[in-house]
Amino acid sequence: QVQLVESGGGLVQPGGSLRLSCAASGLTFSRYAMSWYRQATGKERELVGTITDNGSLNYADSMKDRFTISRDNVKNTVYLKMNSLKPEDTAMYFCNGKYLWKNYWGQGTQVTVSS
């Protein structure tokens, strides 16, 4: 069975930092493009960024200066490092893995930015 499990979310103050993790199992992780998405209450789900199988990075313009995606193919884990967090970053953050016709989602981890 394929599983993507996010972790690392929680409550953080404005200006703080947080690192999210997504641990994958049941798939050949190194072949998958891995992405982070987020969805705030009452808003559309939006792409945060993607790291491809060869390590190429793409970010949404609004995230480029503050967020960093990385992957560890030995640990089968993709990370999202978030800096200078703002209240508007509050959302459920989801991990996605895609390879050819295969597409998998995690259940998400909640990030709340509040003082």
C-alpha positions in Angstrom: 0.0 0.0 0.0 1.1 3.5 -0.8 1.3 6.1 1.9 2.3 9.7 2.1 2.4 11.0 5.7 2.9 14.6 6.5 4.3 15.8 9.8 5.8 18.9 11.4 2.8 21.2 11.4 1.6 23.1 14.5 1.2 26.6 16.0 3.9 29.2 15.2 4.2 32.9 15.8 4.4 35.4 13.0 7.9 35.7 11.7 8.8 32.2 12.9 10.0 29.2 10.9 8.7 25.6 10.5 9.9 22.5 8.6 7.3 20.1 7.3 8.1 16.5 6.3 6.4 14.0 4.1 7.4 10.4 4.4 6.6 8.1 1.5 6.3 4.3 1.5 5.1 1.7 -0.9 6.4 3.4 -4.0 9.7 3.9 -5.8 10.2 7.4 -4.3 13.2 8.4 -6.5 11.0 8.3 -9.6 8.3 10.6 -8.3 8.0 14.3 -8.6 7.0 15.6 -5.2 4.9 18.7 -4.5 3.5 20.7 -1.6 0.1 22.2 -1.7 -1.9 24.2 0.8 -5.5 25.0 1.4 -6.8 27.7 3.8 -10.3 27.6 5.2 -12.7 28.9 2.5 -10.1 29.2 -0.2 -8.9 27.1 -3.1 -6.1 24.6 -2.8 -2.9 26.2 -4.2 0.5 24.8 -5.3 3.4 25.8 -3.0 6.1 24.2 -5.1 7.5 21.0 -6.7 10.8 19.2 -6.7 11.2 16.8 -9.7 12.9 13.4 -9.7 16.2 15.0 -10.8 15.9 17.8 -8.2 14.6 20.7 -10.3 12.7 23.2 -8.2 9.6 25.2 -9.0 7.8 27.5 -6.6 4.7 29.7 -6.7 5.8 33.3 -7.1 4.5 34.3 -3.7 6.4 31.5 -1.9 9.8 31.8 -3.7 11.5 34.1 -1.2 10.4 32.3 2.0 9.9 28.6 1.2 12.3 25.9 0.3 11.6 22.3 -0.9 14.2 19.5 -0.6 14.2 15.7 -0.9 16.1 12.8 0.6 15.8 9.7 -1.6 17.5 7.6 1.0 14.9 8.4 3.6 12.1 8.6 1.1 11.2 12.0 2.4 10.4 15.4 1.0 10.6 18.6 3.1 9.2 22.0 3.1 11.1 24.7 5.0 9.0 27.8 5.7 10.6 31.1 6.9 9.1 34.4 7.9 5.7 32.9 8.4 2.7 35.2 8.2 -0.9 34.7 9.5 -2.0 34.3 5.8 0.2 31.1 5.6 -2.2 29.4 7.9 -3.5 26.4 6.0 -3.6 22.6 5.8 -0.5 21.6 3.9 -0.6 18.5 1.7 2.1 16.3 0.1 1.7 15.0 -3.4 3.6 12.4 -5.4 3.3 12.0 -9.2 4.9 9.5 -11.6 3.5 8.8 -15.1 -0.2 8.0 -14.5 0.3 7.5 -10.7 -0.8 10.3 -8.4 -0.9 10.1 -4.6 -1.9 12.5 -1.8 -1.2 12.6 1.9 -3.9 13.6 4.5 -2.2 16.9 5.4 -0.7 18.6 8.4 -2.2 21.8 9.8 0.0 25.0 10.1 -1.4 27.8 12.2 0.5 31.2 12.3 -0.8 33.3 15.1 0.3 35.4 18.0 
